[in-house]
Amino acid sequence: MNLTSPTQVREWCLQHGFHPNRTLGQNFLIDRNILACILDTAGVRPGMHVLEIGPGLGVVTAELLRRGAEVTAVEKDHRLAAWLTEWLGAEPRLRLIEADALELDIDALLATGFDAMVSNLPYSVGTRILLEIAMHPRAPQTLTTTVQLEVAERFAAGPGEEARGQAGVWLQRLYDVTLTRVIKPTCFWPKPEVSSALTHLVRHDRHPLPPAQAARYLELTRFAFMHRRKQFAAALRKAPPSVCLDTPAAQALLTSLGIDPRIRAEDLSVAQWCELVANWPL
């Protein structure tokens, strides 16, 4: 079966009584050019150990295998897992796990070590899956994923941009994040209501933080973006105890670091967030 043919994909679904579940984000990629772009962006080569979340009918899976990768694919839907076993189960370089990625033991999953994650992530839980894997100590060096366009814009947004948010500053502390390509809804079947985007994350080590400071980074940014319209120094007096500062102390800290106390959360760079937690009064 040609998995980039919408006619053949629809026929398979009819023959198997399969109705794609929008809640599970079952929008199957049917564009060969986009498929090639995903694999080329990921830089897949023989011998790479690749993690794929939500393989669906296996269009990305098959191409990963064709390019010589060793693939661990996690599929929640029993019917799709059965199809993948029937179609690709004899391939020794494929390990198929039938499970919900959000309920897996991520420590155990990542323990074997992956060079990359390459996935067409479901809209409904894509952000949660990506963050859980990307922020793990044994995360792959690169993550190449399709996600909803609005989500990709948040991942890649820089300081001062309207889409700047918590997920972006979390990912950008660890990865260079690039929105590589916008993908039209017609590249999927069933056609989603919104556009998607291909994102490429490459690990870097420019902002290392010891564990206590890394935990403070997460808590401080989480609070700040919950109150993103407020001036940062004034908002901190109502923060959780571990990141709470009265307004004069917050103003003094920010000023000492060359940051305007009137600044709002979306205007701070990752380097400034790291500098803040590194100099936080104990």
N, C-alpha and C positions, 0 to 999 in steps of 0.2 A: 504494500500500500504506500502511495505517495502522500506523506503526512503534510506536505505543503499544498496539497490540492484540496480546496474546500469541498468540491464535489465528492471526493473519495472519503474525506473525514465525515461528511454528513451521512454518506452511505454506511460507513462503519457504525455510526451511532444508531441509525435506523435498524440495521441488521442485529445489533446487540441490545436493542431496547434501551439505549443509553441516552439520558437527557442531561446535558451539561448543567451543573449546579452553579448558578451565579453566586450563591452565598459562599461557596468554596472557591470562587474565583476561577472556575473552569472555562477559561477563554483560551482556546488552542491556537498557537501560532501557526499561520498558514502562508507565510511569505518567505520564500527562499532567500531573497536578498537580505531581509532582516536576520534570518537565521545565520547566514554567513557573517553578517556584521557582528552579531553577538559573539560568535566563536573567534573571529579575527580580533575583536577588541580584547577578548580574554587572553589572547595569545596562546591558545591551546596547542600543545605539541605532544609527541609520543612520550609516554612514561609519566606525564603529569597525573597526580592524584586529585580528582575533582569531586566536589560535593555538589549535588543538585537537589534542590528542594522543590517538590511539586512537578515531577516530570510529565504528568498527564499522559498523553498518548505516546510520548517518547521522541518527539521530533528533535529536541535538543540532545537528548540522551544518545540517540543513534548517531548523530553527527559528532558528538564527543568521542564515542567509541571508534567511529570511522577515522578520526584524526589521531587515534592511538592512545587516548587517555584511559586511565583506570577510574571508574565512576562508582561513587556511592550515591544512590538515588533514594530519596525518602518520599513515599507517596501515601497519602491518607486514604484515598478512595479504594475500597477493596476491588471494585470492578476494574479500575485502571491498573492496579497492582497485578491482578490476574492476567490482564492483557499483556503487560510488560513481561511478565514471567513466560507467557506463551510465545511472545515474539522474540525477546532478547535473552531469555533465561539461560540459554546455552552458552552465552558469551562469558568467558572466564574473567574478563576484566570488569564485569558489572556485578555490584553488590546491591541488591534491592531490599530496602527496609519498608515494610508496610506499617506506617505509624503516622500519628499527628506530630509534625515537627515541633510544635509548641509543648508537647507532653514528653518528648524524648529526654533522656539524660544527656544533656549537651556535653558535659565533661567526658562521658564515655564515647559519644559520637566523634568528638574532635581529638580524642586521645591518639588515634592512629596518625594524625597529621595530614592536612590537606594543603596542596599548593594553591588551590583556587576554589572559589564557589562560583558556579555559573548556573543561573536559574531564571526562569520566567515566573516571578513570584505572584501569588494571588493577591488581588487588591485588598481584600478584607484584612489580612494579617501580615502583609508583606513587610510593613515597617517593624512590627514586633519581631519577626523572624530575623530580619537583617540586623537589627540592633543587638539581639541576643547573641548572634554568631559573631558579628564584627567586634563586639566589646569583650569577647571571651579571651583569656590569656593565650589560648592556642588557636586563635582565629587564623584563617588563611591569609596569605600575603596579598591576594587580590580577590575582589568580589565584583562580579559582572552580572548585573541583574536588570530585568525589565520590571518597572513599577509604574504606578499611576503617575502621570506627568506632574501633577501638583505635588506629589510626595517627592519626586526627584528634584524638583525646584527647591523644596525645603532642605533636602540633603546637601545641595550644592551652594545655597545662597551665602553670600559673603556679608560682612558687617554693613549695616545700613540698608540692606535690601529688605523689602516687605516680607519676603518668604522666610527670612532668617528666623530660626527657632531652635528649640531644645535638641531635636534630633540632629540638626546640622552641626551644632557646636560639639555634640558628643562624638559624632563620626569624624569631624574634621580635626579633632585633637589627635586622632590615630591614623587617619587616612587622608590622602589627597583625593578629593571627590570631584568627578567630572560627569556632567550631563552630556553624554556623547551624541545622542540622536533622539529626536522626537519620532514616535511611532504612531501612525494613524490607526484609528479603530478598525479599518478595513483589513488590517494585517492579521486580525484574529477572527476566529469563529467559535461561538457566536460573537458578533461584533459588540464590544463594550460601548458604554455611553460616553466615555471620555477617552482622550488620548493617553498613550503611555510614553515612557522614555527609557532609553538604555542608559544605565549609570555604571560607571567604572570607578572602583575604589582601590587605591594602591597604598599599602602600609608605609608609614614613615615613622621616624623617631625624633621629630623636632620638638615635641612637647612632653618629655617624660615627667611623670609625677610619682612620688612614692605613694604607697597604698592609701595612707590617711588623707593625703592631699587629693588623690584621685577621687576618693569618696566624697570629699568636700566639694570638689568640682561638680560632681553630679548633683548633689543636693542644692548647691548654690544656683546653678543654672536652671534646675527644675523649678525652684521657687521664683527666680527672676522672670522666667518666661510665662509663668502663671500670672504675673503682674507686669507684663511687658509695657503697658502704657504709662506706668508710673516712673518717676525719676528714681534712679537706682538707689541712691543714698537714703532717700526718705522711705523707700519701701522696705529696707532691711530691718527696720525696727519691729516689723511684724513677721519676720522670718522665723523658721523653726530655731530652737535653742542653739544648735551647733553652728548656725550661720547668721545668728541675730546680732545686730549692732545698733546702738542708738544712733540717731542722725548725726550728732557731732563727731562720733568716732568713725562712722562710715565716711563722712565728708573728709575727715583728716586722712584716712587710709587712701581714699581715691586720689586726693590732691597730692599725697606723697609719691604716688605712682604716675603722676602726670595725667590723670583721668578727670575729666569734668564731672563733679558730683551730680550734675543735672542729667547726665547721660542715661539713656534707656538701654535695656538689655540687648536689643537687636543691633545696637551700634558698637558693641564691644567685640574686638577680635579674639580669636582663640588664645593668642599670646597674652592678651590682657587678662582674660579669665584665669589663665595659669599663673600669671604674676599675682593676681589677687589672692588666690588660694595659697600660694607660696608665702605670702606676707600677711596672712590672716592672723590677727591677734589671738593668742591662746588664752 
